[in-house]
């Protein structure tokens, strides 16, 4: 099996629990944002002393962090193009002969 791929999960185990125990377990899984299967597989792996899979993190905090990183990356790319220096303002004003805030083709050619 290639490194980094897990085996297909085809086997099942059936257990019997009192309804209140199942409800409490499912509530705990929901609060930790893990499925019951992920939680039980992790427990079995730990009990067997084998590999321990890191829990998947799908929480709001992780989504917010990913959005913040993406925003910073976009900002880092866009900021240099949005920055205006005194030299670029002066050059624009020299080209904008009628001072309407826009350069026409004629103004640009007349430089």
N, C-alpha and C positions, 0 to 999 in steps of 0.2 A: 504494500500500500504506500503511495507517495507520502512524503513527509508533510505534515500539516493538515492532512485530511483525516477525519475520523471515520470509523467504520459505520456502515448503515445500521440504524437502530431498528431491528426487525422483531426482537423478542419482547415479550410482555411478562409482567408479574402481576397477579391479582392478589390484593390483600383485603381483609375485612376490618373495618373500623367502626366504632360508634359514630353516629351522625355528628355529635358535637366535636369529636376529635377531628373528623374530616373537615368540618366547617372552620375550626381554628387553624388547621394546617393550610387550607386553601387561602384563608385571610392572611396568614403569614407570608405565603408565597406571593400573593398579590401586593402586599406592602413592600416586599423586597424586589418586586418587579422580575420575578423568576417564575417559570412554569413549575408545576408540581413535578414533572418529569426531570427537569434540570436539577431541581433540589434533591430528588431521590437518587439520580445518577451520581451527583456529587457525594452524597452520603455513602453510597455503595463503594465508590472509588476510594474514599478516605478509609472506610472500614476494611477494605481489602489491602490497604497499604500501597495501592498503585498510584497512578497519576491522578492528580487533582486538577480538574478543569476549573479555570477561573470563571467566575460567574459573569454572564453577559450583563452589561450595564446599558439599559435603555431608558434611564430616568431623565426627567426634565432637566436636571443639572447638566447631564452630558450633552443633551441637545442644545442647551443654551451655550455651553462652552464651545461646541462645534460651530454654532452660529457666530459667536464672538471671534473665533479664530478666522473664520471665512471673511467676516467683516473687516478685520484688521488686514488680511491679505489683499482684499479689494482696495481698501484705503491706501495701502502701501504702493499699489500699482497706480492708482488714480491721482494721488497727491502731487507727484512731480508735474503731471500735466496740468493740474489745476493751479499750481503755484504761479504767482505773477511777481515778477521782479520789477524794480523801478526802471531798469533798462528796457524791458519789453513794453512797458506803458509808454515810455518816451518815444520808442520807435513806432508804436501804433499811432500815437498822436501826430507824429510827423507825416505818416502816410495818409491819415484821415484829414484831408485838406478842408472839407466842408464841415468837419466836427459834428457829424451826425451819429457817431458811435459805430458806424459800419464802413467797411471798405468796399468800394465799388471796383469793378474791373479797371475802369479808367484811372482811379486813384492808385491802384496797385501798379499799373503799367507806367504811370508818370513818375515813379520813384526815381 
